């Protein structure tokens, strides 16, 4: 098990380019199962979760060729469906959350799809009902083996289009249903669909392959099924969660940083949410420039003067994956912030580690925390801590880079699941971080 040793309290300076988006890559890579033709994907992040998924596809029989950094060619013309019933698949498929999105493409193309209970971050209950209710609406039969937590859906005669209203705007659930519906007979409408940029990217890729999806970017998708799909070339967007992480890092360490090629049009509320914390960021072309906040940053109150509340919501609301970053950044702001994490009941439990470092945080309940900013008058203290999940891990890393002294972060495999070569990239802008 690796650890990071971090000497904090050092200002950084330079340019950093965000990796390809993890959450888009997990959807896009699964979509190659929908066609026997070659699919070329670029800007794939070199991170544990995505690499595990690519390995799983290879074990399923997908022909995979790495053609450059982040560039791959996939061809699923000899898929081995028998692999789904092996013990190796049960172990491999259960080790990551993204494996759930192979089910929709396999069901659509081969009439069946199986998956063990997916792994991923331990941030609270992450239900799969939306996925399987969508498949059932399309005509699939569902079964579940409680003994080994193994899910299965089958439609030997194919799927049929249907009208459905999703019980939640699940991103992965919407992606799975869309991938199943593109090869179904007839027309499918999906209302209360997720409309995140990464889901839009999936729909654009499928349309480039020959699918007929209307309403992309809205919460009402209309999908006219086609008989087959062809190949395409697709480039993954920059990772908006990593972009938000670098904004928070710059503010907390009083650093002058330029984040390159961020795809501003796909950032939604992210820039303005950080501006509410008092952070200055400027748009320069398609880059974000953050000046060194040598005098700190002051939280803006609501119009009536009440405490600022930052809460997560389905897109175009603020993404829940950045609330951990906002929380740690607020710990050194001038002013108070109420963080309301609505989606996951365990995501805020890492705050005890920040409290140990000297942050003033009151955890009201599993979903809400009040952060009383220090305004850099009391610097965080270095400590030893363990990363519980990807987003808490990067938040603790930012706290350590801001803190006085040398911190140790254990269980850094959690950070590596979502951030590509993060220690190398941070050292390039002046961070004192060592992987041991």
C-alpha positions, 0 to 999 in steps of 0.5 A: 500500500502506497503513501504520500509524504507532503510538505505543506505551506508552499505556494505553487506556480505554473500551468496544469492540464486536466486529464480526460474525464473519468465519469465520461470514460467509464460510459464511453468505453462500455459503449464499444460493446454495441458494435462489431466495428472499430471505435477510436477513443482519445483522451482516456485518463490513465487511472485505476478505475478506467484501466480496470474497466479496459482490462475487463473488456479485454477479458470479454474478448474485445480487441484493444490496441493502445495507440498513444497516451490516452488513445485506444482502438476497440473492436468488439467483434468476438465477444465471449459471453461465457466469460460473464459466468466465470468466477474471474468475472465475478471478482473482476466486475465487482471491483469497480462501480463502472462495471454496471454499464456493460449490462445495457450494451450487452443486453441490447446486442446479445440479449443478456447481461450479467454483473456482480454487485459493483464496488466503488467508493464507500460513500453511502448507499448507491442503488441500482434500481433505476438501471434494472427498472429501465431494462425491465421497461424495455422487456428484459427479465430480471433475476438476482442471486442473493447468495453471491449478489449477482444480477442478471437481465435477459431478453432473448427475443430482443428489447422493445421501446417504451415510455419511462419516467425515471425515479431519479436522474441517475447518470449511470442509470440513464447511460445504461438505459440509453445504450440498451434502447438504441438497439431496441425495436421502436421508440423509447422516451426517457423522462427525468433523464440525467443531462450531465455533459458526460451523458451528452457526450455519450449520446453524441458518440452513439449518434455518430455511430448511427443511433437516433437520439433526440433531446440531447442535453435535456431531461427528455430523451427520445430514442428511435431504435436502429438495427445496428451501429457502426464505428466512430472516433470520439474524444473525451472531455476534460475532467470537470472534477479535476478542474474544480480540484485545481481551483481549490488547490490554488486558493488554499495554497495561495498559488498562481495557477493556470488550468489549461483547456478546461472546456468552459462551456461544459463547466456549468455552475463550477466557476461561479460556485468557487467565486461565491467562496471569494475565489478570483478566477478569470477566463483566458480563452479556454483556460482558467487563470487563478491569481495568488490569493495572498490576502485570502478570500471572503465568502459572499453571503446570500442576498439577505445576509444569511449564511451561504449554503452550497448544496449538490443537485442534478445537472445543471446543479452543482456536482456532488463530487466537488462538495468535498473540495468546497468544504476543505477550501471553505476551512480557510475562507473568511466567513462561514459556509453551510455544506449540504450533501444531499445525495450520499449519507457517508460522504462528509464523514472524512471531516474528522480528519480536517478537524484534527488538522485544526479546521473549524467544522460542525457536522450537523448530521450525515448530510450537512456541515457548517464550516467556520473559515480561519481566514488563514489566521490559524494554519492547518497542522500536518498530520497522518491520515487515510484516504476513504474515497477518491474525492475525500482523498483529493480534499485531504491532499489539498489540506495537506499541501496547505498545512504547516509541516509534513503530512502522510496520506495512506491508502492513496490507491483511492486517489489513484483511482480518479487522478492520473499521476497526481504526484508527478503533475503537482511536483511540476508546479512546485509541490513537495510531494513524494510517493512511498 
